[in-house]
């Protein structure tokens, strides 16, 4: 639902004078309505969507760990060769982690209508699971999602890849927990007996 703001609120939000808003309304740059009492209310979103949004192509490249930096560089080189004018996002993080900062920032831009196209080397570079949801979100926001190296797998092979990805993810987490437990056990400050109050 469209939210209409009072002239003063709209002018503060957009950083312009109230008279500028009136000129923009006459020119069709911003939409406004009149309340029954004759007061104007401005639809700030109509301005931001029609004038301040420049749609761009974004190349999204991701690897699981810093040890895979050569693979990240290959992804970047491959995508930039095809889309030299596009903005490149490079990220290190797990494919099952949906809280990656750069991925969330990209999704936010897609939802605002600022991105016309997202290009990835493989489906799993965007997300190990949930690719169809990302694709749907892109479609709903007039953004094209392009996968360059899309390989067709049988349902059995796809299931095996998914299971291996899950096993890898959880074994990595388990290793991290063991490492953390070892650090705790070796910390002399934590091994001290608490002093009894006198």
Buried (B, 14 or more C-beta within 10 A) or exposed (E): EEEBBBBEEBBEEBEBEBEBBBEBBEEEBBBBEEEEEEEBBBBBBBBBEEEEEEEBBBBBBBBBEEEBEEBBEBBBEBBBEEBEEBEBBBBBBBBBBBEBEBBEEBBEBBBEBBBBBBBBBBBBBBBBEBBEEBBEBBEEBEBEBBBBEEEEEEEEEEEEEEEEBEEBBEEEEEEEEEEEEEEEEEEEEEEEEEEEEE
